[in-house]
Amino acid sequence: MNEMIVYCDGACWGNPGPGGWAAILISEKGIKEISGGERSTTNNRMELTAALEALRALPVRSQVRFFTDSSYLMNGATAWIKGWKARGWQRKGGPLLNVDLWQALDEQLSKHKVSWNWVKGHAGDRYNERADKLANAAVPKPDNQ
């Protein structure tokens, strides 16, 4: 099975506002960086998009060590998602935000063996800092700049 390390991050200037996402994919073959942005989004959507696009970029059936500074992403993917699925993609208290991304992420997670690792943001972790920089660089600039 292909072994990968993934770092991902999302950024949003305003919440909602313009946002960016980035992921760094590390394997024995090297390092690949991917990123993108949206004109109107939220920070949580960008965190989810970063993880989703990272998984979509992996070879089929990879063993992935995933690193994120997003508690929302990590808790959702490791603890909350099973309950949401059991309730028809609903939270206990009502509608699930970002359901489209959670469903797509669930589909991608089923294709890989993923272990999740939380890393403190802005604390000097080399790849977490790089993912943050890439995500911020991917935020669409206003048309008048």
Chimera marker file (.cmm) of the C-alpha trace (Angstrom):
<marker_set name="trace">
<marker id="1" x="0.000" y="0.000" z="0.000" r="1" g="1" b="0" radius="0.5"/>
<marker id="2" x="1.289" y="3.449" z="-0.908" r="1" g="1" b="0" radius="0.5"/>
<marker id="3" x="2.342" y="5.452" z="2.172" r="1" g="1" b="0" radius="0.5"/>
<marker id="4" x="1.648" y="9.183" z="2.313" r="1" g="1" b="0" radius="0.5"/>
<marker id="5" x="1.893" y="12.015" z="4.786" r="1" g="1" b="0" radius="0.5"/>
<marker id="6" x="-0.578" y="14.861" z="4.280" r="1" g="1" b="0" radius="0.5"/>
<marker id="7" x="-0.660" y="18.299" z="5.876" r="1" g="1" b="0" radius="0.5"/>
<marker id="8" x="-3.629" y="20.514" z="5.090" r="1" g="1" b="0" radius="0.5"/>
<marker id="9" x="-4.969" y="23.908" z="6.082" r="1" g="1" b="0" radius="0.5"/>
<marker id="10" x="-7.693" y="26.366" z="5.238" r="1" g="1" b="0" radius="0.5"/>
<marker id="11" x="-7.826" y="30.146" z="5.458" r="1" g="1" b="0" radius="0.5"/>
<marker id="12" x="-10.640" y="32.654" z="5.261" r="1" g="1" b="0" radius="0.5"/>
<marker id="13" x="-10.454" y="36.445" z="5.275" r="1" g="1" b="0" radius="0.5"/>
<marker id="14" x="-13.727" y="37.148" z="7.016" r="1" g="1" b="0" radius="0.5"/>
<marker id="15" x="-16.062" y="34.343" z="7.922" r="1" g="1" b="0" radius="0.5"/>
<marker id="16" x="-17.736" y="34.223" z="5.482" r="1" g="1" b="0" radius="0.5"/>
<marker id="17" x="-15.416" y="35.839" z="3.002" r="1" g="1" b="0" radius="0.5"/>
<marker id="18" x="-12.804" y="34.920" z="0.409" r="1" g="1" b="0" radius="0.5"/>
<marker id="19" x="-10.903" y="31.790" z="1.375" r="1" g="1" b="0" radius="0.5"/>
<marker id="20" x="-8.124" y="29.455" z="0.370" r="1" g="1" b="0" radius="0.5"/>
<marker id="21" x="-7.087" y="25.886" z="1.029" r="1" g="1" b="0" radius="0.5"/>
<marker id="22" x="-3.840" y="23.978" z="0.663" r="1" g="1" b="0" radius="0.5"/>
<marker id="23" x="-2.412" y="20.516" z="1.144" r="1" g="1" b="0" radius="0.5"/>
<marker id="24" x="1.084" y="19.121" z="1.113" r="1" g="1" b="0" radius="0.5"/>
<marker id="25" x="1.430" y="15.495" z="0.047" r="1" g="1" b="0" radius="0.5"/>
<marker id="26" x="4.665" y="13.819" z="1.093" r="1" g="1" b="0" radius="0.5"/>
<marker id="27" x="5.817" y="10.396" z="-0.123" r="1" g="1" b="0" radius="0.5"/>
<marker id="28" x="9.054" y="8.613" z="-0.859" r="1" g="1" b="0" radius="0.5"/>
<marker id="29" x="8.753" y="10.032" z="-4.387" r="1" g="1" b="0" radius="0.5"/>
<marker id="30" x="8.795" y="13.631" z="-3.151" r="1" g="1" b="0" radius="0.5"/>
<marker id="31" x="6.568" y="16.496" z="-2.098" r="1" g="1" b="0" radius="0.5"/>
<marker id="32" x="3.537" y="17.819" z="-3.980" r="1" g="1" b="0" radius="0.5"/>
<marker id="33" x="1.696" y="21.004" z="-3.018" r="1" g="1" b="0" radius="0.5"/>
<marker id="34" x="-1.870" y="21.729" z="-4.097" r="1" g="1" b="0" radius="0.5"/>
<marker id="35" x="-4.084" y="24.711" z="-3.346" r="1" g="1" b="0" radius="0.5"/>
<marker id="36" x="-7.124" y="26.657" z="-4.447" r="1" g="1" b="0" radius="0.5"/>
<marker id="37" x="-9.577" y="29.291" z="-3.346" r="1" g="1" b="0" radius="0.5"/>
<marker id="38" x="-13.148" y="30.538" z="-3.417" r="1" g="1" b="0" radius="0.5"/>
<marker id="39" x="-14.521" y="34.078" z="-3.451" r="1" g="1" b="0" radius="0.5"/>
<marker id="40" x="-17.187" y="33.468" z="-0.795" r="1" g="1" b="0" radius="0.5"/>
<marker id="41" x="-16.759" y="30.705" z="1.752" r="1" g="1" b="0" radius="0.5"/>
<marker id="42" x="-16.048" y="29.931" z="5.413" r="1" g="1" b="0" radius="0.5"/>
<marker id="43" x="-12.969" y="28.775" z="7.254" r="1" g="1" b="0" radius="0.5"/>
<marker id="44" x="-14.532" y="25.379" z="7.999" r="1" g="1" b="0" radius="0.5"/>
<marker id="45" x="-15.376" y="24.844" z="4.321" r="1" g="1" b="0" radius="0.5"/>
<marker id="46" x="-11.781" y="25.595" z="3.402" r="1" g="1" b="0" radius="0.5"/>
<marker id="47" x="-10.447" y="23.163" z="6.030" r="1" g="1" b="0" radius="0.5"/>
<marker id="48" x="-12.732" y="20.438" z="4.647" r="1" g="1" b="0" radius="0.5"/>
<marker id="49" x="-11.882" y="21.268" z="1.049" r="1" g="1" b="0" radius="0.5"/>
<marker id="50" x="-8.158" y="21.006" z="1.782" r="1" g="1" b="0" radius="0.5"/>
<marker id="51" x="-8.608" y="17.505" z="3.213" r="1" g="1" b="0" radius="0.5"/>
<marker id="52" x="-10.955" y="16.435" z="0.432" r="1" g="1" b="0" radius="0.5"/>
<marker id="53" x="-8.705" y="17.649" z="-2.382" r="1" g="1" b="0" radius="0.5"/>
<marker id="54" x="-5.668" y="16.040" z="-0.731" r="1" g="1" b="0" radius="0.5"/>
<marker id="55" x="-7.423" y="12.676" z="-0.633" r="1" g="1" b="0" radius="0.5"/>
<marker id="56" x="-8.621" y="13.071" z="-4.223" r="1" g="1" b="0" radius="0.5"/>
<marker id="57" x="-5.009" y="13.672" z="-5.293" r="1" g="1" b="0" radius="0.5"/>
<marker id="58" x="-3.717" y="10.429" z="-3.744" r="1" g="1" b="0" radius="0.5"/>
<marker id="59" x="-3.138" y="7.171" z="-5.558" r="1" g="1" b="0" radius="0.5"/>
<marker id="60" x="-5.871" y="4.617" z="-4.914" r="1" g="1" b="0" radius="0.5"/>
<marker id="61" x="-5.611" y="2.744" z="-1.563" r="1" g="1" b="0" radius="0.5"/>
<marker id="62" x="-3.010" y="4.766" z="0.249" r="1" g="1" b="0" radius="0.5"/>
<marker id="63" x="-2.020" y="4.564" z="3.882" r="1" g="1" b="0" radius="0.5"/>
<marker id="64" x="-2.192" y="8.185" z="5.001" r="1" g="1" b="0" radius="0.5"/>
<marker id="65" x="-0.858" y="9.954" z="8.069" r="1" g="1" b="0" radius="0.5"/>
<marker id="66" x="-2.983" y="13.087" z="8.062" r="1" g="1" b="0" radius="0.5"/>
<marker id="67" x="-1.979" y="16.252" z="9.953" r="1" g="1" b="0" radius="0.5"/>
<marker id="68" x="-4.357" y="19.144" z="10.595" r="1" g="1" b="0" radius="0.5"/>
<marker id="69" x="-4.655" y="22.058" z="12.992" r="1" g="1" b="0" radius="0.5"/>
<marker id="70" x="-8.449" y="22.028" z="12.608" r="1" g="1" b="0" radius="0.5"/>
<marker id="71" x="-10.300" y="20.430" z="15.522" r="1" g="1" b="0" radius="0.5"/>
<marker id="72" x="-13.489" y="20.716" z="13.442" r="1" g="1" b="0" radius="0.5"/>
<marker id="73" x="-12.004" y="18.592" z="10.654" r="1" g="1" b="0" radius="0.5"/>
<marker id="74" x="-10.311" y="16.067" z="12.911" r="1" g="1" b="0" radius="0.5"/>
<marker id="75" x="-13.256" y="15.583" z="15.286" r="1" g="1" b="0" radius="0.5"/>
<marker id="76" x="-15.686" y="15.431" z="12.393" r="1" g="1" b="0" radius="0.5"/>
<marker id="77" x="-13.666" y="12.804" z="10.539" r="1" g="1" b="0" radius="0.5"/>
<marker id="78" x="-12.853" y="10.663" z="13.573" r="1" g="1" b="0" radius="0.5"/>
<marker id="79" x="-15.729" y="11.014" z="16.030" r="1" g="1" b="0" radius="0.5"/>
<marker id="80" x="-18.794" y="12.780" z="14.667" r="1" g="1" b="0" radius="0.5"/>
<marker id="81" x="-19.172" y="11.421" z="11.132" r="1" g="1" b="0" radius="0.5"/>
<marker id="82" x="-20.537" y="8.000" z="12.171" r="1" g="1" b="0" radius="0.5"/>
<marker id="83" x="-23.393" y="9.623" z="14.107" r="1" g="1" b="0" radius="0.5"/>
<marker id="84" x="-24.167" y="12.034" z="11.281" r="1" g="1" b="0" radius="0.5"/>
<marker id="85" x="-24.401" y="9.151" z="8.815" r="1" g="1" b="0" radius="0.5"/>
<marker id="86" x="-26.602" y="7.122" z="11.178" r="1" g="1" b="0" radius="0.5"/>
<marker id="87" x="-28.990" y="10.098" z="11.444" r="1" g="1" b="0" radius="0.5"/>
<marker id="88" x="-29.168" y="10.593" z="7.666" r="1" g="1" b="0" radius="0.5"/>
<marker id="89" x="-26.442" y="13.253" z="7.633" r="1" g="1" b="0" radius="0.5"/>
<marker id="90" x="-28.052" y="15.295" z="10.404" r="1" g="1" b="0" radius="0.5"/>
<marker id="91" x="-26.650" y="16.619" z="13.664" r="1" g="1" b="0" radius="0.5"/>
<marker id="92" x="-28.489" y="15.813" z="16.882" r="1" g="1" b="0" radius="0.5"/>
<marker id="93" x="-29.661" y="19.426" z="16.960" r="1" g="1" b="0" radius="0.5"/>
<marker id="94" x="-30.684" y="19.762" z="13.321" r="1" g="1" b="0" radius="0.5"/>
<marker id="95" x="-29.142" y="20.287" z="9.892" r="1" g="1" b="0" radius="0.5"/>
<marker id="96" x="-25.479" y="19.489" z="9.330" r="1" g="1" b="0" radius="0.5"/>
<marker id="97" x="-23.466" y="22.380" z="7.926" r="1" g="1" b="0" radius="0.5"/>
<marker id="98" x="-21.175" y="21.581" z="4.983" r="1" g="1" b="0" radius="0.5"/>
<marker id="99" x="-22.996" y="18.282" z="4.401" r="1" g="1" b="0" radius="0.5"/>
<marker id="100" x="-21.864" y="18.215" z="0.760" r="1" g="1" b="0" radius="0.5"/>
<marker id="101" x="-18.219" y="18.284" z="1.784" r="1" g="1" b="0" radius="0.5"/>
<marker id="102" x="-18.649" y="15.806" z="4.651" r="1" g="1" b="0" radius="0.5"/>
<marker id="103" x="-20.310" y="13.313" z="2.295" r="1" g="1" b="0" radius="0.5"/>
<marker id="104" x="-17.571" y="13.716" z="-0.306" r="1" g="1" b="0" radius="0.5"/>
<marker id="105" x="-14.898" y="13.411" z="2.385" r="1" g="1" b="0" radius="0.5"/>
<marker id="106" x="-16.542" y="10.248" z="3.723" r="1" g="1" b="0" radius="0.5"/>
<marker id="107" x="-16.451" y="8.734" z="0.248" r="1" g="1" b="0" radius="0.5"/>
<marker id="108" x="-12.745" y="9.545" z="-0.132" r="1" g="1" b="0" radius="0.5"/>
<marker id="109" x="-11.891" y="8.274" z="3.362" r="1" g="1" b="0" radius="0.5"/>
<marker id="110" x="-13.408" y="4.897" z="2.468" r="1" g="1" b="0" radius="0.5"/>
<marker id="111" x="-10.756" y="4.509" z="-0.250" r="1" g="1" b="0" radius="0.5"/>
<marker id="112" x="-7.770" y="4.921" z="2.066" r="1" g="1" b="0" radius="0.5"/>
<marker id="113" x="-6.453" y="3.883" z="5.461" r="1" g="1" b="0" radius="0.5"/>
<marker id="114" x="-6.149" y="7.175" z="7.332" r="1" g="1" b="0" radius="0.5"/>
<marker id="115" x="-4.709" y="7.993" z="10.734" r="1" g="1" b="0" radius="0.5"/>
<marker id="116" x="-5.451" y="11.499" z="11.983" r="1" g="1" b="0" radius="0.5"/>
<marker id="117" x="-3.011" y="13.697" z="13.884" r="1" g="1" b="0" radius="0.5"/>
<marker id="118" x="-3.697" y="17.103" z="15.362" r="1" g="1" b="0" radius="0.5"/>
<marker id="119" x="-0.933" y="19.696" z="15.274" r="1" g="1" b="0" radius="0.5"/>
<marker id="120" x="-1.089" y="23.076" z="16.975" r="1" g="1" b="0" radius="0.5"/>
<marker id="121" x="-1.396" y="25.852" z="14.398" r="1" g="1" b="0" radius="0.5"/>
<marker id="122" x="1.189" y="28.624" z="14.171" r="1" g="1" b="0" radius="0.5"/>
<marker id="123" x="3.523" y="26.743" z="16.509" r="1" g="1" b="0" radius="0.5"/>
<marker id="124" x="6.499" y="26.224" z="14.206" r="1" g="1" b="0" radius="0.5"/>
<marker id="125" x="5.655" y="22.877" z="12.580" r="1" g="1" b="0" radius="0.5"/>
<marker id="126" x="7.396" y="23.178" z="9.199" r="1" g="1" b="0" radius="0.5"/>
<marker id="127" x="4.716" y="21.659" z="6.996" r="1" g="1" b="0" radius="0.5"/>
<marker id="128" x="1.780" y="23.095" z="8.925" r="1" g="1" b="0" radius="0.5"/>
<marker id="129" x="3.286" y="26.558" z="8.528" r="1" g="1" b="0" radius="0.5"/>
<marker id="130" x="3.850" y="25.932" z="4.810" r="1" g="1" b="0" radius="0.5"/>
<marker id="131" x="0.251" y="24.742" z="4.325" r="1" g="1" b="0" radius="0.5"/>
<marker id="132" x="-0.988" y="27.887" z="6.111" r="1" g="1" b="0" radius="0.5"/>
<marker id="133" x="1.136" y="30.085" z="3.848" r="1" g="1" b="0" radius="0.5"/>
<marker id="134" x="-0.122" y="28.308" z="0.709" r="1" g="1" b="0" radius="0.5"/>
<marker id="135" x="-3.766" y="28.529" z="1.834" r="1" g="1" b="0" radius="0.5"/>
<marker id="136" x="-3.470" y="32.257" z="2.470" r="1" g="1" b="0" radius="0.5"/>
<marker id="137" x="-1.731" y="32.782" z="-0.871" r="1" g="1" b="0" radius="0.5"/>
<marker id="138" x="-4.644" y="30.997" z="-2.592" r="1" g="1" b="0" radius="0.5"/>
<marker id="139" x="-7.291" y="33.372" z="-1.207" r="1" g="1" b="0" radius="0.5"/>
<marker id="140" x="-8.767" y="35.245" z="-4.194" r="1" g="1" b="0" radius="0.5"/>
<marker id="141" x="-7.875" y="38.932" z="-4.113" r="1" g="1" b="0" radius="0.5"/>
<marker id="142" x="-10.569" y="41.588" z="-4.605" r="1" g="1" b="0" radius="0.5"/>
<marker id="143" x="-11.068" y="42.576" z="-8.241" r="1" g="1" b="0" radius="0.5"/>
<marker id="144" x="-9.810" y="46.087" z="-7.604" r="1" g="1" b="0" radius="0.5"/>
<marker id="145" x="-6.273" y="44.974" z="-6.628" r="1" g="1" b="0" radius="0.5"/>
<link id1="1" id2="2" r="1" g="1" b="0" radius="0.2"/>
<link id1="2" id2="3" r="1" g="1" b="0" radius="0.2"/>
<link id1="3" id2="4" r="1" g="1" b="0" radius="0.2"/>
<link id1="4" id2="5" r="1" g="1" b="0" radius="0.2"/>
<link id1="5" id2="6" r="1" g="1" b="0" radius="0.2"/>
<link id1="6" id2="7" r="1" g="1" b="0" radius="0.2"/>
<link id1="7" id2="8" r="1" g="1" b="0" radius="0.2"/>
<link id1="8" id2="9" r="1" g="1" b="0" radius="0.2"/>
<link id1="9" id2="10" r="1" g="1" b="0" radius="0.2"/>
<link id1="10" id2="11" r="1" g="1" b="0" radius="0.2"/>
<link id1="11" id2="12" r="1" g="1" b="0" radius="0.2"/>
<link id1="12" id2="13" r="1" g="1" b="0" radius="0.2"/>
<link id1="13" id2="14" r="1" g="1" b="0" radius="0.2"/>
<link id1="14" id2="15" r="1" g="1" b="0" radius="0.2"/>
<link id1="15" id2="16" r="1" g="1" b="0" radius="0.2"/>
<link id1="16" id2="17" r="1" g="1" b="0" radius="0.2"/>
<link id1="17" id2="18" r="1" g="1" b="0" radius="0.2"/>
<link id1="18" id2="19" r="1" g="1" b="0" radius="0.2"/>
<link id1="19" id2="20" r="1" g="1" b="0" radius="0.2"/>
<link id1="20" id2="21" r="1" g="1" b="0" radius="0.2"/>
<link id1="21" id2="22" r="1" g="1" b="0" radius="0.2"/>
<link id1="22" id2="23" r="1" g="1" b="0" radius="0.2"/>
<link id1="23" id2="24" r="1" g="1" b="0" radius="0.2"/>
<link id1="24" id2="25" r="1" g="1" b="0" radius="0.2"/>
<link id1="25" id2="26" r="1" g="1" b="0" radius="0.2"/>
<link id1="26" id2="27" r="1" g="1" b="0" radius="0.2"/>
<link id1="27" id2="28" r="1" g="1" b="0" radius="0.2"/>
<link id1="28" id2="29" r="1" g="1" b="0" radius="0.2"/>
<link id1="29" id2="30" r="1" g="1" b="0" radius="0.2"/>
<link id1="30" id2="31" r="1" g="1" b="0" radius="0.2"/>
<link id1="31" id2="32" r="1" g="1" b="0" radius="0.2"/>
<link id1="32" id2="33" r="1" g="1" b="0" radius="0.2"/>
<link id1="33" id2="34" r="1" g="1" b="0" radius="0.2"/>
<link id1="34" id2="35" r="1" g="1" b="0" radius="0.2"/>
<link id1="35" id2="36" r="1" g="1" b="0" radius="0.2"/>
<link id1="36" id2="37" r="1" g="1" b="0" radius="0.2"/>
<link id1="37" id2="38" r="1" g="1" b="0" radius="0.2"/>
<link id1="38" id2="39" r="1" g="1" b="0" radius="0.2"/>
<link id1="39" id2="40" r="1" g="1" b="0" radius="0.2"/>
<link id1="40" id2="41" r="1" g="1" b="0" radius="0.2"/>
<link id1="41" id2="42" r="1" g="1" b="0" radius="0.2"/>
<link id1="42" id2="43" r="1" g="1" b="0" radius="0.2"/>
<link id1="43" id2="44" r="1" g="1" b="0" radius="0.2"/>
<link id1="44" id2="45" r="1" g="1" b="0" radius="0.2"/>
<link id1="45" id2="46" r="1" g="1" b="0" radius="0.2"/>
<link id1="46" id2="47" r="1" g="1" b="0" radius="0.2"/>
<link id1="47" id2="48" r="1" g="1" b="0" radius="0.2"/>
<link id1="48" id2="49" r="1" g="1" b="0" radius="0.2"/>
<link id1="49" id2="50" r="1" g="1" b="0" radius="0.2"/>
<link id1="50" id2="51" r="1" g="1" b="0" radius="0.2"/>
<link id1="51" id2="52" r="1" g="1" b="0" radius="0.2"/>
<link id1="52" id2="53" r="1" g="1" b="0" radius="0.2"/>
<link id1="53" id2="54" r="1" g="1" b="0" radius="0.2"/>
<link id1="54" id2="55" r="1" g="1" b="0" radius="0.2"/>
<link id1="55" id2="56" r="1" g="1" b="0" radius="0.2"/>
<link id1="56" id2="57" r="1" g="1" b="0" radius="0.2"/>
<link id1="57" id2="58" r="1" g="1" b="0" radius="0.2"/>
<link id1="58" id2="59" r="1" g="1" b="0" radius="0.2"/>
<link id1="59" id2="60" r="1" g="1" b="0" radius="0.2"/>
<link id1="60" id2="61" r="1" g="1" b="0" radius="0.2"/>
<link id1="61" id2="62" r="1" g="1" b="0" radius="0.2"/>
<link id1="62" id2="63" r="1" g="1" b="0" radius="0.2"/>
<link id1="63" id2="64" r="1" g="1" b="0" radius="0.2"/>
<link id1="64" id2="65" r="1" g="1" b="0" radius="0.2"/>
<link id1="65" id2="66" r="1" g="1" b="0" radius="0.2"/>
<link id1="66" id2="67" r="1" g="1" b="0" radius="0.2"/>
<link id1="67" id2="68" r="1" g="1" b="0" radius="0.2"/>
<link id1="68" id2="69" r="1" g="1" b="0" radius="0.2"/>
<link id1="69" id2="70" r="1" g="1" b="0" radius="0.2"/>
<link id1="70" id2="71" r="1" g="1" b="0" radius="0.2"/>
<link id1="71" id2="72" r="1" g="1" b="0" radius="0.2"/>
<link id1="72" id2="73" r="1" g="1" b="0" radius="0.2"/>
<link id1="73" id2="74" r="1" g="1" b="0" radius="0.2"/>
<link id1="74" id2="75" r="1" g="1" b="0" radius="0.2"/>
<link id1="75" id2="76" r="1" g="1" b="0" radius="0.2"/>
<link id1="76" id2="77" r="1" g="1" b="0" radius="0.2"/>
<link id1="77" id2="78" r="1" g="1" b="0" radius="0.2"/>
<link id1="78" id2="79" r="1" g="1" b="0" radius="0.2"/>
<link id1="79" id2="80" r="1" g="1" b="0" radius="0.2"/>
<link id1="80" id2="81" r="1" g="1" b="0" radius="0.2"/>
<link id1="81" id2="82" r="1" g="1" b="0" radius="0.2"/>
<link id1="82" id2="83" r="1" g="1" b="0" radius="0.2"/>
<link id1="83" id2="84" r="1" g="1" b="0" radius="0.2"/>
<link id1="84" id2="85" r="1" g="1" b="0" radius="0.2"/>
<link id1="85" id2="86" r="1" g="1" b="0" radius="0.2"/>
<link id1="86" id2="87" r="1" g="1" b="0" radius="0.2"/>
<link id1="87" id2="88" r="1" g="1" b="0" radius="0.2"/>
<link id1="88" id2="89" r="1" g="1" b="0" radius="0.2"/>
<link id1="89" id2="90" r="1" g="1" b="0" radius="0.2"/>
<link id1="90" id2="91" r="1" g="1" b="0" radius="0.2"/>
<link id1="91" id2="92" r="1" g="1" b="0" radius="0.2"/>
<link id1="92" id2="93" r="1" g="1" b="0" radius="0.2"/>
<link id1="93" id2="94" r="1" g="1" b="0" radius="0.2"/>
<link id1="94" id2="95" r="1" g="1" b="0" radius="0.2"/>
<link id1="95" id2="96" r="1" g="1" b="0" radius="0.2"/>
<link id1="96" id2="97" r="1" g="1" b="0" radius="0.2"/>
<link id1="97" id2="98" r="1" g="1" b="0" radius="0.2"/>
<link id1="98" id2="99" r="1" g="1" b="0" radius="0.2"/>
<link id1="99" id2="100" r="1" g="1" b="0" radius="0.2"/>
<link id1="100" id2="101" r="1" g="1" b="0" radius="0.2"/>
<link id1="101" id2="102" r="1" g="1" b="0" radius="0.2"/>
<link id1="102" id2="103" r="1" g="1" b="0" radius="0.2"/>
<link id1="103" id2="104" r="1" g="1" b="0" radius="0.2"/>
<link id1="104" id2="105" r="1" g="1" b="0" radius="0.2"/>
<link id1="105" id2="106" r="1" g="1" b="0" radius="0.2"/>
<link id1="106" id2="107" r="1" g="1" b="0" radius="0.2"/>
<link id1="107" id2="108" r="1" g="1" b="0" radius="0.2"/>
<link id1="108" id2="109" r="1" g="1" b="0" radius="0.2"/>
<link id1="109" id2="110" r="1" g="1" b="0" radius="0.2"/>
<link id1="110" id2="111" r="1" g="1" b="0" radius="0.2"/>
<link id1="111" id2="112" r="1" g="1" b="0" radius="0.2"/>
<link id1="112" id2="113" r="1" g="1" b="0" radius="0.2"/>
<link id1="113" id2="114" r="1" g="1" b="0" radius="0.2"/>
<link id1="114" id2="115" r="1" g="1" b="0" radius="0.2"/>
<link id1="115" id2="116" r="1" g="1" b="0" radius="0.2"/>
<link id1="116" id2="117" r="1" g="1" b="0" radius="0.2"/>
<link id1="117" id2="118" r="1" g="1" b="0" radius="0.2"/>
<link id1="118" id2="119" r="1" g="1" b="0" radius="0.2"/>
<link id1="119" id2="120" r="1" g="1" b="0" radius="0.2"/>
<link id1="120" id2="121" r="1" g="1" b="0" radius="0.2"/>
<link id1="121" id2="122" r="1" g="1" b="0" radius="0.2"/>
<link id1="122" id2="123" r="1" g="1" b="0" radius="0.2"/>
<link id1="123" id2="124" r="1" g="1" b="0" radius="0.2"/>
<link id1="124" id2="125" r="1" g="1" b="0" radius="0.2"/>
<link id1="125" id2="126" r="1" g="1" b="0" radius="0.2"/>
<link id1="126" id2="127" r="1" g="1" b="0" radius="0.2"/>
<link id1="127" id2="128" r="1" g="1" b="0" radius="0.2"/>
<link id1="128" id2="129" r="1" g="1" b="0" radius="0.2"/>
<link id1="129" id2="130" r="1" g="1" b="0" radius="0.2"/>
<link id1="130" id2="131" r="1" g="1" b="0" radius="0.2"/>
<link id1="131" id2="132" r="1" g="1" b="0" radius="0.2"/>
<link id1="132" id2="133" r="1" g="1" b="0" radius="0.2"/>
<link id1="133" id2="134" r="1" g="1" b="0" radius="0.2"/>
<link id1="134" id2="135" r="1" g="1" b="0" radius="0.2"/>
<link id1="135" id2="136" r="1" g="1" b="0" radius="0.2"/>
<link id1="136" id2="137" r="1" g="1" b="0" radius="0.2"/>
<link id1="137" id2="138" r="1" g="1" b="0" radius="0.2"/>
<link id1="138" id2="139" r="1" g="1" b="0" radius="0.2"/>
<link id1="139" id2="140" r="1" g="1" b="0" radius="0.2"/>
<link id1="140" id2="141" r="1" g="1" b="0" radius="0.2"/>
<link id1="141" id2="142" r="1" g="1" b="0" radius="0.2"/>
<link id1="142" id2="143" r="1" g="1" b="0" radius="0.2"/>
<link id1="143" id2="144" r="1" g="1" b="0" radius="0.2"/>
<link id1="144" id2="145" r="1" g="1" b="0" radius="0.2"/>
</marker_set>
